[in-house]
Amino acid sequence: MLDARHAKLAEVIVGYSVEIGEGDRVLLESVGQASPLLRELYGATLRAGGHPEALIALDEAEEALLREGNDAQLEWIAPDLRWKVEEGDVWVVIDAPVNTKRLTNVDPARMGRRLKAREPIQNRYLERSASGEFRWVICGYPTQASAQDAGMSLRQFEDVLYRAAFLDQDDPVAAWTTFGDRLERVGSFLEGVREIRIVGDETDIKLGVEGRQWIRAKGLRNFPDGEVFTGPEETSVEGTIKFTFPAMMRGRQADGVRLRFEGGEVVEATADRGQDFLREMVGLDDGSKRVGEFAFGMNDAITEYTGNLLLDEKIGGTIHMALGRSVPGTGGLNKSGLHWDIVCDLRDGGEVYADGELVYRDGAFLNGAS
């Protein structure tokens, strides 16, 4: 990414996404590969009056822990992380993977133990975020690893990310504001719906959403962003779904995932590849068998699968479900150490019905729904 884009991106993150102000305690976290953007974020935070702390993490540390750590080490949470989650005001994480496949051969049971240990920390920062006490954002950054996953050159992947973040426009904040208005209209429509049914290739599934809140994701928690999501009623999910894109989790993946639900729980989970990993994650705890999130991807500037979930779950014309933990603010009650988003493309023949009425076809809401 060009230096001018780093500066532009930093100003949008600091001024729009997390709105850093006078006296805010701000943690800026990345791996060394993203240090050009980290420097710009640090300077923008200072100019906004915040107190920044820059943390450069070792990308290989997680792999070493999962391979060599004993149970006590896997479950240990650093005291400074607890303090940041309880006392900090803003947390900006730059997603800049050096090797997206580094955890491919890690024992999924050990990965699950680590996820369970971090559950209280994740719950706490989501609670503080929902109450307005804490602002956080995960910001995408182009790396050779991400470009290779997408089958692109680094320059091509930079351009994909650039467009998805509306940074190719003269006033990105104005573009995000306009886009946010569209998400508001869709969210307002969905909040009057009791039941959603999705029909597509090997897919026919229903979810109850009555009384649940729909979050309009307009660049405040993820960047790029662009979805409308909720937490479905925990026992309502019935039917089958075939996910179009691979299910990615910390460098591991399962391809051709098919799930069948009864009474809100997964009763059958199969995959063309990675089935053992899929079943290990589904069986992580009681909540991992249920859907904690259902969402519509709404960012039409993202058109192709890249293998980067930050982008793929926002593709316009897709839906995704997350197995496991509900997001505070949606009304969802599911608790789990897992939150695993898996994406289904509806742009070729997919349909969505709201309370029995067709409202969405081939990846787009019909008139009156948006």
VOBA-1610 file (N, C-alpha, C; in pm, whole numbers, padded with zeros to 5 digits, always signed):
BEGIN
Met+00085-00118+00000Met+00000+00000+00000Met+00089+00124+00000Leu+00054+00223-00079Leu+00133+00344-00090Leu+00127+00424+00040Asp+00232+00503+00066Asp+00237+00583+00188Asp+00118+00677+00199Ala+00075+00734+00088Ala-00039+00825+00092Ala-00165+00752+00140Arg-00176+00626+00106Arg-00291+00548+00152Arg-00281+00519+00301His-00159+00496+00350His-00142+00476+00495His-00195+00597+00572Ala-00155+00715+00529Ala-00196+00836+00599Ala-00347+00856+00591Lys-00403+00831+00474Lys-00548+00847+00456Lys-00625+00748+00541Leu-00577+00623+00541Leu-00643+00519+00620Leu-00636+00552+00769Ala-00520+00597+00815Ala-00504+00629+00957Ala-00599+00741+00999Glu-00615+00841+00917Glu-00704+00952+00952Glu-00850+00906+00960Val-00889+00814+00869Val-01027+00763+00873Val-01049+00678+00997Ile-00952+00591+01030Ile-00966+00506+01149Ile-00976+00593+01275Val-00884+00687+01290Val-00878+00768+01412Val-00995+00865+01421Gly-01031+00926+01309Gly-01135+01029+01312Gly-01276+00979+01295Tyr-01292+00863+01229Tyr-01426+00811+01203Tyr-01456+00682+01279Ser-01373+00579+01260Ser-01406+00448+01314Ser-01410+00447+01467Val-01306+00497+01531Val-01301+00492+01678Val-01306+00631+01743Glu-01307+00736+01662Glu-01324+00874+01711Glu-01240+00903+01835Ile-01110+00891+01819Ile-01019+00917+01930Ile-01023+01065+01967Gly-01031+01091+02097Gly-01039+01228+02145Gly-00941+01255+02257Glu-00949+01372+02313Glu-00857+01418+02417Glu-00856+01321+02535Gly-00736+01274+02569Gly-00719+01191+02687Gly-00747+01044+02670Asp-00792+01001+02552Asp-00822+00859+02532Asp-00695+00775+02543Arg-00707+00661+02614Arg-00597+00566+02625Arg-00612+00464+02513Val-00512+00461+02423Val-00526+00391+02297Val-00416+00287+02280Leu-00456+00161+02255Leu-00361+00056+02221Leu-00366+00033+02071Leu-00249+00046+02006Leu-00235+00020+01864Leu-00151-00106+01850Glu-00208-00209+01787Glu-00143-00341+01785Glu-00128-00392+01643Ser-00009-00443+01611Ser+00012-00501+01479Ser+00132-00595+01485Val+00161-00660+01373Val+00289-00726+01355Val+00381-00627+01284Gly+00512-00658+01283Gly+00609-00564+01228Gly+00587-00529+01083Gln+00526-00619+01007Gln+00503-00596+00866Gln+00415-00474+00841Ala+00330-00440+00936Ala+00238-00328+00920Ala+00289-00200+00986Ser+00416-00194+01016Ser+00469-00077+01087Ser+00449+00055+01013Pro+00447+00059+00877Pro+00418+00188+00812Pro+00282+00246+00851Leu+00179+00160+00856Leu+00047+00207+00898Leu+00046+00237+01047Leu+00115+00155+01126Leu+00121+00177+01270Leu+00178+00315+01301Arg+00283+00355+01229Arg+00342+00488+01251Arg+00241+00598+01222Glu+00165+00582+01113Glu+00064+00684+01079Glu-00047+00688+01183Leu-00089+00572+01232Leu-00192+00569+01337Leu-00143+00635+01465Tyr-00017+00611+01498Tyr+00041+00671+01619Tyr+00038+00824+01609Gly+00082+00875+01494Gly+00082+01019+01476Gly-00059+01078+01475Ala-00151+01010+01407Ala-00289+01060+01403Ala-00353+01059+01541Thr-00319+00959+01623Thr-00371+00953+01760Thr-00318+01069+01844Leu-00189+01098+01829Leu-00131+01212+01901Leu-00200+01343+01861Arg-00221+01361+01732Arg-00285+01485+01685Arg-00428+01497+01734Ala-00493+01382+01759Ala-00631+01384+01811Ala-00637+01404+01962Gly-00520+01403+02029Gly-00518+01424+02173Gly-00515+01299+02256Gly-00500+01181+02191Gly-00499+01055+02265Gly-00363+01020+02318His-00359+00916+02402His-00236+00864+02459His-00210+00726+02397Pro-00130+00718+02289Pro-00112+00591+02220Pro-00002+00505+02280Glu-00026+00374+02277Glu+00077+00275+02305Glu+00082+00183+02184Ala+00200+00168+02124Ala+00216+00084+02006Ala+00275-00050+02045Leu+00208-00157+02008Leu+00253-00292+02039Leu+00276-00368+01909Ile+00400-00412+01888Ile+00431-00494+01771Ile+00445-00639+01818Ala+00355-00722+01772Ala+00349-00862+01817Ala+00435-00951+01728Leu+00477-01064+01782Leu+00550-01166+01707Leu+00450-01260+01643Asp+00448-01264+01512Asp+00347-01341+01441Asp+00356-01491+01473Glu+00477-01540+01501Glu+00495-01682+01526Glu+00465-01723+01669Ala+00436-01626+01757Ala+00419-01659+01899Ala+00301-01752+01923Glu+00190-01727+01855Glu+00071-01811+01876Glu+00098-01955+01836Glu+00168-01974+01725Glu+00201-02109+01681Glu+00288-02179+01785Ala+00389-02109+01838Ala+00477-02168+01939Ala+00399-02207+02063Leu+00307-02121+02107Leu+00228-02151+02226Leu+00141-02274+02204Leu+00073-02281+02089Leu-00018-02391+02063Leu+00056-02524+02042Arg+00177-02518+01997Arg+00254-02640+01975Arg+00327-02687+02102Glu+00382-02593+02179Glu+00472-02630+02287Glu+00419-02602+02427Gly+00316-02518+02440Gly+00268-02481+02572Gly+00196-02595+02642Asn+00211-02602+02776Asn+00131-02696+02853Asn-00007-02636+02878Asp-00094-02711+02944Asp-00232-02665+02962Asp-00237-02532+03037Ala-00155-02518+03141Ala-00155-02393+03219Ala-00111-02276+03132Gln-00014-02298+03044Gln+00033-02191+02957Gln-00072-02155+02851Leu-00142-02257+02800Leu-00248-02229+02703Leu-00360-02146+02764Glu-00385-02164+02892Glu-00498-02098+02958Glu-00460-01965+03024Trp-00329-01932+03026Trp-00285-01810+03094Trp-00317-01687+03011Ile-00370-01584+03078Ile-00400-01456+03014Ile-00310-01350+03077Ala-00233-01279+02997Ala-00139-01180+03047Ala-00212-01070+03125Pro-00160-01030+03240Pro-00225-00926+03321Pro-00242-00794+03247Asp-00145-00758+03160Asp-00159-00630+03089Asp-00276-00634+02991Leu-00308-00752+02935Leu-00424-00763+02848Leu-00552-00740+02927Arg-00560-00797+03046Arg-00678-00773+03130Arg-00694-00624+03160Trp-00581-00558+03191Trp-00589-00415+03223Trp-00638-00336+03103Lys-00586-00366+02984Lys-00624-00291+02864Lys-00772-00307+02833Val-00823-00429+02853Val-00964-00454+02825Val-01053-00386+02928Glu-01008-00378+03054Glu-01089-00317+03160Glu-01074-00165+03165Glu-00953-00114+03138Glu-00924+00027+03161Glu-00902+00109+03034Gly-00873+00043+02923Gly-00846+00117+02800Gly-00972+00178+02741Asp-00952+00276+02653Asp-01064+00341+02584Asp-01078+00294+02440Val-00965+00266+02374Val-00965+00234+02232Val-00861+00125+02204Trp-00898+00031+02117Trp-00806-00076+02077Trp-00814-00088+01926Val-00703-00062+01858Val-00695-00075+01713Val-00600-00190+01681Val-00651-00292+01613Val-00571-00408+01574Val-00555-00406+01422Ile-00431-00410+01375Ile-00404-00417+01232Ile-00388-00564+01194Asp-00474-00611+01105Asp-00471-00751+01061Asp-00377-00764+00943Ala-00253-00808+00969Ala-00150-00814+00866Ala-00075-00947+00874Pro-00139-01057+00835Pro-00078-01189+00854Pro+00047-01208+00770Val+00150-01265+00833Val+00273-01298+00762Val+00260-01434+00694Asn+00195-01529+00764Asn+00173-01663+00709Asn+00035-01708+00755Thr-00061-01706+00664Thr-00199-01739+00700Thr-00218-01888+00727Lys-00121-01970+00693Lys-00133-02115+00711Lys-00050-02166+00829Arg-00003-02076+00913Arg+00093-02116+01017Arg+00035-02214+01119Leu-00098-02218+01133Leu-00159-02306+01233Leu-00224-02429+01169Thr-00192-02454+01044Thr-00259-02562+00969Thr-00250-02697+01039Asn-00135-02728+01097Asn-00117-02861+01157Asn-00123-02860+01310Val-00174-02752+01367Val-00191-02746+01512Val-00311-02830+01554Asp-00298-02899+01665Asp-00406-02982+01719Asp-00528-02893+01748Pro-00643-02919+01683Pro-00761-02835+01706Pro-00809-02837+01851Ala-00784-02945+01925Ala-00825-02949+02066Ala-00747-02846+02147Arg-00618-02828+02114Arg-00537-02727+02183Arg-00582-02586+02145Met-00618-02569+02020Met-00672-02442+01976Met-00802-02411+02051Gly-00885-02514+02067Gly-01010-02496+02141Gly-00988-02460+02286Arg-00887-02519+02349Arg-00856-02486+02489Arg-00817-02339+02501Arg-00737-02292+02406Arg-00696-02151+02407Arg-00816-02059+02386Leu-00904-02094+02295Leu-01024-02013+02271Leu-01110-02005+02397Lys-01127-02118+02466Lys-01208-02118+02588Lys-01145-02031+02696Ala-01011-02034+02707Ala-00944-01953+02809Ala-00962-01805+02784Arg-00970-01766+02658Arg-00984-01624+02625Arg-01129-01576+02625Glu-01223-01667+02644Glu-01364-01630+02638Glu-01401-01517+02733Pro-01360-01518+02861Pro-01397-01407+02950Pro-01344-01271+02903Ile-01223-01269+02847Ile-01167-01144+02795Ile-01249-01094+02677Gln-01283-01186+02586Gln-01362-01148+02470Gln-01501-01098+02512Asn-01561-01167+02607Asn-01692-01125+02654Asn-01686-00986+02716Arg-01579-00961+02793Arg-01569-00833+02863Arg-01552-00716+02768Tyr-01464-00730+02665Tyr-01448-00615+02577Tyr-01571-00595+02489Leu-01644-00703+02457Leu-01768-00687+02383Leu-01876-00621+02469Glu-01880-00655+02598Glu-01975-00590+02690Glu-01946-00440+02701Arg-01818-00405+02721Arg-01782-00265+02734Arg-01807-00190+02603Ser-01785-00260+02491Ser-01813-00198+02362Ser-01962-00171+02344Ala-02045-00268+02380Ala-02190-00252+02365Ala-02243-00140+02452Ser-02178-00115+02566Ser-02223-00009+02657Ser-02166+00127+02621Gly-02077+00131+02521Gly-02019+00257+02478Gly-01894+00298+02553Glu-01844+00212+02644Glu-01726+00246+02723Glu-01596+00222+02647Phe-01600+00143+02542Phe-01479+00093+02479Phe-01500+00088+02329Arg-01407+00146+02254Arg-01415+00141+02108Arg-01299+00057+02055Trp-01327-00026+01956Trp-01224-00110+01898Trp-01251-00128+01749Val-01146-00155+01675Val-01161-00181+01533Val-01048-00274+01488Ile-01083-00367+01400Ile-00985-00452+01332Ile-00970-00396+01191Cys-00848-00359+01157Cys-00821-00292+01029Cys-00739-00383+00938Gly-00787-00405+00818Gly-00715-00488+00723Gly-00590-00421+00670Tyr-00491-00502+00635Tyr-00365-00451+00581Tyr-00316-00551+00477Pro-00272-00504+00360Pro-00231-00597+00254Pro-00093-00656+00280Thr-00084-00788+00272Thr+00044-00858+00284Thr+00057-00957+00169Gln+00180-01003+00149Gln+00202-01103+00045Gln+00121-01229+00073Ala+00111-01267+00202Ala+00036-01388+00237Ala-00110-01375+00197Ser-00172-01261+00228Ser-00312-01240+00193Ser-00331-01234+00042Ala-00237-01170-00026Ala-00246-01163-00172Ala-00237-01302-00235Gln-00148-01385-00183Gln-00135-01521-00235Gln-00261-01603-00211Asp-00321-01589-00092Asp-00447-01659-00064Asp-00555-01620-00164Ala-00554-01494-00204Ala-00655-01443-00296Ala-00622-01474-00442Gly-00502-01528-00467Gly-00459-01554-00605Gly-00430-01426-00680Met-00378-01327-00609Met-00353-01195-00665Met-00209-01153-00641Ser-00165-01054-00717Ser-00040-00986-00684Ser-00067-00896-00564Leu+00040-00853-00499Leu+00022-00763-00385Leu-00047-00635-00429Arg-00010-00581-00543Arg-00074-00458-00591Arg-00224-00479-00616Gln-00261-00592-00674Gln-00403-00619-00696Gln-00478-00627-00563Phe-00419-00697-00465Phe-00487-00709-00337Phe-00496-00574-00266Glu-00393-00492-00279Glu-00400-00356-00224Glu-00520-00282-00281Asp-00540-00294-00413Asp-00651-00224-00477Asp-00786-00275-00429Val-00796-00408-00409Val-00921-00465-00356Val-00951-00407-00218Leu-00852-00406-00132Leu-00869-00353+00002Leu-00900-00204-00001Tyr-00831-00132-00089Tyr-00848+00013-00104Tyr-00992+00047-00141Arg-01045-00024-00242Arg-01184+00001-00283Arg-01283-00037-00174Ala-01259-00151-00110Ala-01352-00199-00007Ala-01364-00101+00108Ala-01256-00025+00134Ala-01256+00072+00243Ala-01300+00211+00198Phe-01338+00225+00071Phe-01380+00352+00011Phe-01268+00455+00013Leu-01144+00410+00024Leu-01032+00503+00027Leu-00995+00554-00111Asp-01057+00500-00215Asp-01035+00550-00350Asp-01121+00672-00379Gln-01206+00709-00284Gln-01294+00824-00302Gln-01233+00947-00235Asp-01271+01064-00286Asp-01212+01188-00235Asp-01240+01208-00087Asp-01360+01171-00043Asp-01398+01189+00097Asp-01450+01055+00150Pro-01361+00968+00199Pro-01406+00837+00246Pro-01508+00844+00358Val-01495+00940+00448Val-01590+00950+00559Val-01730+00980+00507Ala-01740+01068+00409Ala-01871+01097+00350Ala-01928+00972+00283Ala-01840+00894+00218Ala-01885+00770+00153Ala-01936+00670+00255Trp-01866+00658+00368Trp-01911+00567+00473Trp-02041+00616+00536Thr-02059+00746+00546Thr-02183+00800+00601Thr-02301+00768+00510Thr-02282+00785+00379Thr-02388+00753+00283Thr-02420+00604+00285Phe-02315+00523+00287Phe-02333+00377+00294Phe-02405+00339+00422Gly-02370+00406+00532Gly-02436+00379+00660Gly-02585+00406+00653Asp-02625+00507+00576Asp-02769+00537+00561Asp-02841+00419+00494Arg-02774+00358+00397Arg-02833+00241+00330Arg-02847+00126+00429Leu-02745+00102+00510Leu-02752-00004+00609Leu-02862+00023+00711Glu-02882+00149+00745Glu-02989+00185+00838Glu-03125+00147+00782Arg-03146+00170+00653Arg-03275+00136+00593Arg-03298-00016+00596Val-03196-00092+00562Val-03209-00238+00564Val-03233-00287+00706Gly-03156-00234+00802Gly-03174-00274+00941Gly-03312-00241+00995Ser-03363-00126+00958Ser-03497-00086+01004Ser-03604-00180+00949Phe-03588-00221+00823Phe-03682-00317+00766Phe-03674-00451+00840Leu-03555-00500+00864Leu-03537-00632+00924Leu-03586-00636+01068Glu-03584-00524+01136Glu-03628-00525+01276Glu-03778-00548+01291Gly-03851-00543+01181Gly-03993-00575+01186Gly-04024-00718+01146Val-03919-00800+01124Val-03936-00936+01075Val-03931-01036+01190Arg-04015-01139+01184Arg-04017-01244+01287Arg-03932-01365+01247Glu-03938-01403+01119Glu-03868-01524+01074Glu-03805-01501+00938Ile-03684-01553+00921Ile-03613-01546+00794Ile-03590-01688+00743Arg-03613-01705+00614Arg-03586-01834+00548Arg-03491-01810+00432Ile-03382-01888+00425Ile-03284-01877+00317Ile-03294-02002+00231Val-03306-01982+00098Val-03318-02092+00003Val-03211-02075-00103Gly-03137-02183-00129Gly-03033-02178-00231Gly-02983-02318-00261Asp-02863-02325-00315Asp-02803-02453-00352Asp-02785-02540-00228Glu-02858-02651-00221Glu-02853-02743-00107Glu-02880-02671+00025Thr-02961-02566+00017Thr-02987-02482+00135Thr-03135-02453+00148Asp-03188-02480+00264Asp-03324-02439+00301Asp-03327-02434+00453Ile-03318-02314+00507Ile-03300-02300+00651Ile-03380-02181+00703Lys-03435-02196+00823Lys-03515-02090+00885Lys-03452-02047+01017Leu-03466-01916+01047Leu-03416-01861+01172Leu-03521-01765+01229Gly-03545-01773+01359Gly-03633-01677+01425Gly-03554-01555+01471Val-03605-01437+01439Val-03534-01312+01474Val-03625-01211+01541Glu-03743-01253+01581Glu-03839-01159+01641Glu-03780-01098+01769Gly-03788-00967+01778Gly-03741-00898+01898Gly-03591-00879+01906Arg-03516-00928+01808Arg-03371-00913+01809Arg-03332-00783+01738Gln-03218-00730+01776Gln-03171-00605+01717Gln-03074-00636+01603Trp-03080-00554+01498Trp-02993-00568+01382Trp-02887-00458+01387Ile-02762-00498+01395Ile-02651-00404+01402Ile-02611-00362+01261Arg-02597-00232+01241Arg-02554-00178+01111Arg-02401-00158+01119Ala-02327-00246+01054Ala-02181-00244+01064Ala-02125-00153+00955Lys-02095-00030+00991Lys-02060+00072+00892Lys-01921+00131+00915Gly-01825+00043+00946Gly-01686+00086+00955Gly-01640+00125+01093Leu-01716+00087+01196Leu-01680+00126+01332Leu-01612+00014+01410Arg-01624-00111+01365Arg-01561-00224+01435Arg-01467-00302+01343Asn-01503-00310+01218Asn-01416-00368+01116Asn-01388-00261+01011Phe-01272-00268+00951Phe-01242-00176+00841Phe-01151-00247+00743Pro-01203-00278+00622Pro-01334-00243+00567Pro-01449-00314+00639Asp-01568-00269+00608Asp-01687-00318+00676Asp-01802-00325+00577Gly-01923-00351+00631Gly-02039-00351+00544Gly-02129-00472+00559Glu-02198-00481+00672Glu-02294-00589+00692Glu-02403-00542+00786Val-02512-00616+00788Val-02619-00596+00884Val-02642-00731+00951Phe-02632-00737+01084Phe-02634-00867+01151Phe-02713-00864+01280Thr-02752-00985+01323Thr-02826-01001+01448Thr-02788-01133+01513Gly-02846-01159+01629Gly-02832-01288+01696Gly-02966-01359+01692Pro-02981-01465+01613Pro-03111-01531+01602Pro-03153-01598+01733Glu-03282-01623+01746Glu-03333-01690+01865Glu-03268-01829+01873Glu-03217-01862+01989Glu-03121-01972+02004Glu-03175-02109+01965Thr-03303-02135+01984Thr-03359-02267+01953Thr-03436-02269+01822Ser-03428-02160+01745Ser-03517-02146+01630Ser-03462-02201+01499Val-03331-02222+01491Val-03272-02255+01361Val-03308-02398+01321Glu-03366-02411+01201Glu-03410-02541+01149Glu-03375-02551+01001Gly-03320-02666+00962Gly-03296-02689+00820Gly-03150-02712+00788Thr-03118-02699+00661Thr-02983-02729+00614Thr-02925-02609+00538Ile-02793-02600+00541Ile-02725-02495+00466Ile-02591-02549+00415Lys-02561-02516+00290Lys-02431-02547+00231Lys-02358-02415+00212Phe-02240-02403+00271Phe-02163-02279+00263Phe-02075-02281+00139Thr-02075-02169+00068Thr-02005-02159-00060Thr-01855-02154-00045Phe-01810-02075+00051Phe-01667-02049+00066Phe-01609-02130+00182Pro-01478-02156+00181Pro-01417-02230+00291Pro-01441-02161+00426Ala-01455-02242+00529Ala-01469-02191+00666Ala-01329-02177+00725Met-01287-02053+00750Met-01151-02025+00794Met-01149-01996+00945Met-01048-02050+01014Met-01032-02023+01157Met-00884-02030+01191Arg-00823-01914+01211Arg-00683-01905+01253Arg-00590-01991+01168Gly-00606-01981+01036Gly-00519-02054+00945Gly-00565-02194+00912Arg-00662-02247+00987Arg-00720-02378+00955Arg-00844-02354+00869Gln-00883-02453+00790Gln-01003-02436+00711Gln-01074-02569+00688Ala-01204-02556+00660Ala-01286-02669+00620Ala-01359-02626+00492Asp-01353-02709+00389Asp-01412-02677+00259Asp-01542-02754+00240Gly-01637-02690+00168Gly-01762-02758+00137Gly-01842-02792+00261Val-01851-02698+00354Val-01920-02723+00481Val-02071-02730+00460Arg-02131-02834+00517Arg-02276-02849+00518Arg-02319-02874+00662Leu-02421-02799+00707Leu-02472-02813+00843Leu-02622-02839+00839Arg-02667-02927+00927Arg-02811-02950+00945Arg-02847-02920+01089Phe-02952-02841+01106Phe-02995-02795+01238Phe-03131-02853+01274Glu-03147-02886+01401Glu-03277-02919+01459Glu-03285-02854+01596Gly-03393-02784+01620Gly-03411-02718+01750Gly-03300-02620+01783Gly-03239-02562+01680Gly-03134-02462+01700Gly-02995-02518+01710Glu-02980-02652+01714Glu-02848-02713+01730Glu-02803-02784+01603Val-02673-02781+01578Val-02616-02861+01470Val-02628-03008+01506Val-02695-03085+01420Val-02708-03228+01443Val-02629-03308+01339Glu-02583-03240+01235Glu-02499-03305+01136Glu-02405-03201+01077Ala-02276-03232+01074Ala-02175-03140+01020Ala-02081-03219+00931Thr-02078-03185+00803Thr-01990-03254+00710Thr-01912-03150+00629Ala-01799-03195+00575Ala-01717-03108+00491Ala-01643-03194+00390Asp-01617-03136+00272Asp-01541-03208+00170Asp-01395-03224+00213Arg-01345-03128+00287Arg-01210-03134+00340Arg-01208-03063+00475Gly-01135-03119+00572Gly-01128-03058+00704Gly-01244-03094+00793Gln-01308-03208+00768Gln-01425-03246+00846Gln-01393-03268+00994Asp-01280-03330+01023Asp-01244-03352+01163Asp-01229-03219+01237Phe-01166-03123+01171Phe-01149-02990+01232Phe-01285-02924+01253Leu-01373-02932+01154Leu-01507-02877+01165Leu-01579-02934+01286Arg-01577-03065+01301Arg-01650-03129+01410Arg-01588-03098+01546Glu-01455-03081+01549Glu-01388-03043+01674Glu-01435-02905+01719Met-01448-02812+01625Met-01493-02676+01659Met-01642-02675+01696Val-01723-02749+01623Val-01866-02755+01655Val-01887-02814+01794Gly-01801-02906+01834Gly-01812-02970+01965Gly-01733-02903+02075Leu-01687-02782+02053Leu-01602-02714+02151Leu-01670-02699+02286Asp-01798-02659+02286Asp-01875-02643+02409Asp-02022-02646+02372Asp-02110-02626+02469Asp-02254-02633+02441Asp-02298-02526+02341Gly-02240-02407+02350Gly-02283-02297+02264Gly-02231-02304+02122Ser-02125-02382+02099Ser-02066-02386+01965Ser-02153-02460+01865Lys-02256-02528+01912Lys-02348-02600+01822Lys-02461-02509+01773Arg-02468-02388+01828Arg-02577-02297+01793Arg-02526-02176+01716Val-02618-02106+01651Val-02584-01989+01571Val-02590-01864+01659Gly-02475-01798+01673Gly-02470-01675+01751Gly-02491-01549+01669Glu-02476-01561+01537Glu-02489-01444+01450Glu-02541-01486+01314Phe-02628-01404+01257Phe-02671-01417+01119Phe-02658-01280+01055Ala-02603-01274+00931Ala-02573-01144+00871Ala-02591-01144+00721Phe-02621-01025+00669Phe-02619-00999+00525Phe-02493-00919+00493Gly-02410-00970+00399Gly-02298-00892+00347Gly-02351-00787+00251Met-02307-00660+00269Met-02370-00549+00196Met-02271-00461+00120Asn-02142-00492+00126Asn-02043-00405+00063Asn-02023-00447-00083Asp-02089-00375-00174Asp-02084-00411-00316Asp-01950-00378-00381Ala-01862-00307-00308Ala-01728-00282-00359Ala-01640-00406-00348Ile-01686-00505-00270Ile-01616-00633-00258Ile-01695-00735-00340Thr-01634-00788-00443Thr-01708-00873-00536Thr-01655-01015-00546Glu-01532-01041-00499Glu-01473-01173-00519Glu-01416-01228-00390Tyr-01417-01360-00381Tyr-01362-01429-00264Tyr-01211-01412-00260Thr-01158-01382-00142Thr-01014-01359-00127Thr-00949-01454-00026Gly-01028-01525+00053Gly-00971-01606+00161Gly-00942-01525+00284Asn-00978-01398+00284Asn-00961-01308+00398Asn-01099-01278+00454Leu-01130-01333+00572Leu-01266-01324+00625Leu-01309-01180+00648Leu-01217-01093+00686Leu-01252-00953+00707Leu-01319-00893+00584Leu-01275-00938+00466Leu-01336-00894+00341Leu-01452-00984+00299Asp-01431-01116+00306Asp-01527-01209+00246Asp-01665-01205+00311Glu-01671-01184+00442Glu-01801-01181+00508Glu-01880-01053+00476Lys-01814-00957+00409Lys-01880-00832+00373Lys-01922-00829+00226Ile-01886-00933+00148Ile-01917-00933+00005Ile-02065-00907-00018Gly-02096-00806-00100Gly-02235-00779-00132Gly-02299-00898-00200Gly-02417-00940-00151Gly-02486-01054-00210Gly-02463-01184-00138Thr-02400-01179-00021Thr-02377-01300+00058Thr-02449-01290+00192Ile-02462-01405+00257Ile-02502-01407+00397Ile-02396-01488+00471His-02386-01469+00600His-02300-01557+00678His-02361-01583+00813Met-02322-01696+00868Met-02362-01736+01003Met-02236-01756+01086Ala-02246-01724+01214Ala-02136-01754+01306Ala-02184-01858+01406Leu-02115-01970+01409Leu-02139-02068+01514Leu-02077-02015+01643Gly-02150-02027+01754Gly-02094-01989+01882Gly-02147-01859+01938Arg-02058-01783+01997Arg-02092-01667+02080Arg-02175-01562+02007Ser-02281-01516+02073Ser-02360-01403+02024Ser-02285-01273+02049Val-02319-01172+01972Val-02258-01040+01989Val-02349-00955+02077Pro-02297-00897+02187Pro-02379-00810+02270Pro-02439-00697+02187Gly-02563-00663+02220Gly-02634-00559+02147Gly-02732-00613+02046Thr-02721-00742+02011Thr-02814-00802+01916Thr-02935-00866+01985Gly-02925-00887+02114Gly-03027-00961+02185Gly-02998-01109+02191Gly-02892-01153+02121Gly-02852-01294+02125Gly-02799-01332+02262Leu-02829-01455+02304Leu-02795-01501+02439Leu-02695-01615+02438Asn-02650-01659+02321Asn-02564-01777+02315Asn-02424-01745+02368Lys-02371-01835+02449Lys-02237-01818+02506Lys-02148-01932+02458Ser-02025-01898+02422Ser-01932-01998+02372Ser-01793-01938+02364Gly-01692-02023+02364Gly-01557-01978+02336Gly-01534-01961+02187Leu-01629-02004+02106Leu-01618-01999+01960Leu-01701-01885+01903His-01651-01820+01801His-01732-01734+01714His-01673-01750+01575Trp-01739-01833+01493Trp-01682-01878+01365Trp-01776-01839+01252Asp-01740-01735+01178Asp-01820-01688+01065Asp-01793-01773+00941Ile-01901-01818+00877Ile-01890-01898+00754Ile-01985-01837+00651Val-01937-01823+00526Val-02005-01740+00427Val-02073-01825+00319Cys-02194-01781+00281Cys-02272-01845+00175Cys-02309-01740+00070Asp-02277-01767-00056Asp-02302-01674-00167Asp-02443-01697-00221Leu-02523-01590-00227Leu-02661-01601-00276Leu-02680-01530-00410Arg-02571-01492-00477Arg-02584-01409-00597Arg-02631-01486-00720Asp-02629-01618-00715Asp-02672-01697-00831Asp-02789-01786-00791Gly-02908-01726-00785Gly-03029-01803-00759Gly-03073-01808-00614Gly-02998-01748-00523Gly-03038-01750-00382Gly-03158-01662-00354Glu-03237-01703-00256Glu-03355-01625-00217Glu-03364-01617-00065Val-03423-01506-00019Val-03450-01489+00124Val-03596-01447+00139Tyr-03665-01513+00232Tyr-03804-01481+00261Tyr-03813-01425+00403Ala-03890-01319+00418Ala-03915-01259+00549Ala-04062-01279+00582Asp-04088-01358+00685Asp-04226-01392+00723Asp-04305-01443+00603Gly-04238-01526+00521Gly-04304-01591+00408Gly-04303-01511+00280Glu-04259-01387+00282Glu-04260-01302+00163Glu-04119-01292+00105Leu-04106-01310-00027Leu-03977-01298-00093Leu-03930-01153-00086Val-03812-01130-00026Val-03761-00993-00010Val-03620-00976-00068Tyr-03561-01088-00114Tyr-03420-01082-00154Tyr-03397-01191-00258Arg-03338-01154-00370Arg-03312-01253-00475Arg-03180-01221-00544Asp-03102-01326-00573Asp-02976-01312-00646Asp-02883-01209-00582Gly-02882-01206-00449Gly-02785-01122-00381Gly-02828-00979-00356Ala-02955-00946-00376Ala-02999-00807-00357Ala-03138-00804-00296Phe-03160-00705-00209Phe-03293-00684-00155Phe-03383-00627-00262Leu-03510-00670-00263Leu-03607-00621-00358Leu-03664-00490-00311Asn-03736-00422-00398Asn-03796-00292-00365Asn-03881-00303-00239Gly-03865-00205-00153Gly-03942-00203-00028Gly-03866-00260+00088Ala-03757-00336+00061Ala-03679-00395+00170Ala-03551-00316+00198Ser-03520-00217+00112Ser-03398-00139+00134Ser-03415+00002+00081
//
